[in-house]
Amino acid sequence: MEVFIAFYSEDQAIPMLDSAQRWAKCKGASPNIIQVPEKGFEIKRRVLADNLAQDTYYILADMLCVPGEKFLIKQIKKAIKENPDINLFGLTEKSATGETFFLTKTSGVRVCKKGAVEKWPQQITPDYDAEHAQAAGKAKVLSDVYFARLSEC
């Protein structure tokens, strides 16, 4: 499964490479590093990933957000199969406790259906996750599928 990790500044090279290397070790994951301008970063990285994706579903990961489980891709594919009407899945941070996490913070790893967003809305929130979820139509949190922060690994 394609994994898109974006950056906007050359000084992000080391954490970007660390993130990509961790995804490369995840069975079934194919990391792709993309660079977008800092201005409009959240929208631009999502649009570019959606345009570049070859498969029906792909992963959009924040820098330093990495697989939290050995069989992450297998679990994601199972969730997709069980929920074919969902266009955007949020994963749960490994150090968080279930749904409570998503009431206060955003997901650092999202599974997106290519082409689900026909018109990308204007950014209102700093992280753009709420706008993305609304534009995607049907979104769901996978409270039993985890990612980790690289600093916690």
Number of C-alpha atoms within 10 A of each C-alpha: 20 21 24 26 26 25 20 15 11 9 9 12 12 10 14 20 15 16 23 24 13 16 23 17 13 18 14 15 20 16 22 18 15 15 15 17 13 12 9 11 17 18 19 17 22 21 16 15 23 23 11 15 20 12 11 14 22 23 27 24 24 18 22 20 25 27 29 21 14 12 13 18 18 14 16 20 14 11 15 18 11 10 12 8 12 19 23 27 23 25 27 27 26 18 13 14 12 18 13 11 15 17 8 7 11 17 19 21 25 24 25 26 21 21 15 18 20 9 10 15 13 11 15 10 9 8 16 17 20 15 16 22 19 14 18 21 13 13 19 15 16 18 18 13 21 23 23 21 18 16 8 11 8
